[in-house]
Amino acid sequence: MATTRTPLMAGNWKMNLDHHEAIALVQKLAWTLKDAKHDAAAVEVVVVPPFTDLRSVQTLVDGDKLDIRYGAQDVSAQASGAYTGEISATMLAKLGVSYAVVGHSERRQYHGEDDALVGAKAKAALGAGITPIICVGEGLDVRKAGDQVSYTLAQLDGAYAGLSADEAARTVVAYEPVWAIGTGEVATPEDAQEVCGAIRGRLAELYDDSVAQTVRVLYGGSVKSSNVASIMAKEDVDGALVGGASLQAEEFAAIARFQDHQVGL
Ligand SMILES: O=C(CO)COP(=O)(O)O
C-alpha cells in the first residue's frame, strides 16, 4: 500500500441478504466502525449488495449520514431500452451508487462476459459518474502453468482498450485469482504483489505514470481479518474486494481496520 492512495475495502455480498438483512448488516457495520473510531478518510469502506437492496441501503446511509459508500455488483453496458433484466448506470447513479463491480469472474464464467463487454460496462459506469471496479484474474490452470501475469494483463488490455487516460484514472482494478475465490485458499502476499505490481506497470505503459499511480489496485480471494494486514503491507495492493467475510459486520469491520493488526514477521 502506498501512502498516496486511500485504501479501499469493498464487501461484495454476491447473491446474499435481502433488503431487511442488508439494513441490519449495514447498521451493525456502522456501529462497529464507530466504536472503533474508524476514520473513513483514512480507509474507505464500501458495501456491494444485490440490486434489490440498494434503495434500502441508500435510505439508511443518507438518513443516518453514515461514512459508508455502496456499490452495485454489475451494470449494463447499454444506456436504456429493450434490454430485459438489465440495470443502467444512470439508474444506479440516481440511487447514490458510487461503485460498480464489472467483469467479476462469476459473471465471466456464468454469463459469458468477455473483456470487450467488461470495458463497455466500465465506460457506461464512468459516464454516469460511477467508479467501475474492473475485475481480472487467472484460473487454476493458468496459475499452475505460471502464466498468471500475461493472462491477467491481457484481460486488462481488453477491458481498457476503449478508455481514455482521463477515464482510466477514475477506475479501480481488482485482482481476483479465481482459484482463491471462496476456496479459503488465499494468495500469498507475494503472489498478490506480483500481479498487482504488473497491473500498475501495464497501466503506466497503456497511459502514463500519473494514471498508474492514481488507480487503486485491490486484491480479492479469501480475504479475512487474519490475513488482510500482510497482503495490505505490499506496495501495490491498495485494498481488498471481500466476498464471504463481508457478510459478517464484525469481521468486515476488522478487515477495514487492518491497520490495527500486527503484520507477522
Ligand atoms: O469474489 C470475491 C470478491 O469479489 C472473493 O470472494 P471470497 O472473499 O469469498 O473468496
The ligand as an SDF file (V2000), in Angstrom:
LIG
                    3D

 10  9  0  0  0  0  0  0  0  0999 V2000
  -15.0110  -12.9360   -5.2620 O   0  0  0  0  0  0  0  0  0  0  0  0
  -14.6540  -12.3470   -4.2560 C   0  0  0  0  0  0  0  0  0  0  0  0
  -14.9860  -10.9330   -4.0550 C   0  0  0  0  0  0  0  0  0  0  0  0
  -15.4860  -10.3700   -5.2080 O   0  0  0  0  0  0  0  0  0  0  0  0
  -13.8870  -13.0380   -3.1960 C   0  0  0  0  0  0  0  0  0  0  0  0
  -14.7460  -13.9010   -2.5200 O   0  0  0  0  0  0  0  0  0  0  0  0
  -14.2560  -14.6020   -1.1550 P   0  0  0  0  0  0  0  0  0  0  0  0
  -13.7040  -13.4870   -0.2790 O   0  0  0  0  0  0  0  0  0  0  0  0
  -15.4800  -15.2350   -0.5890 O   0  0  0  0  0  0  0  0  0  0  0  0
  -13.1670  -15.5650   -1.5300 O   0  0  0  0  0  0  0  0  0  0  0  0
  1  2  2  0
  2  3  1  0
  2  5  1  0
  3  4  1  0
  5  6  1  0
  6  7  1  0
  7  8  2  0
  7  9  1  0
  7 10  1  0
M  END
$$$$
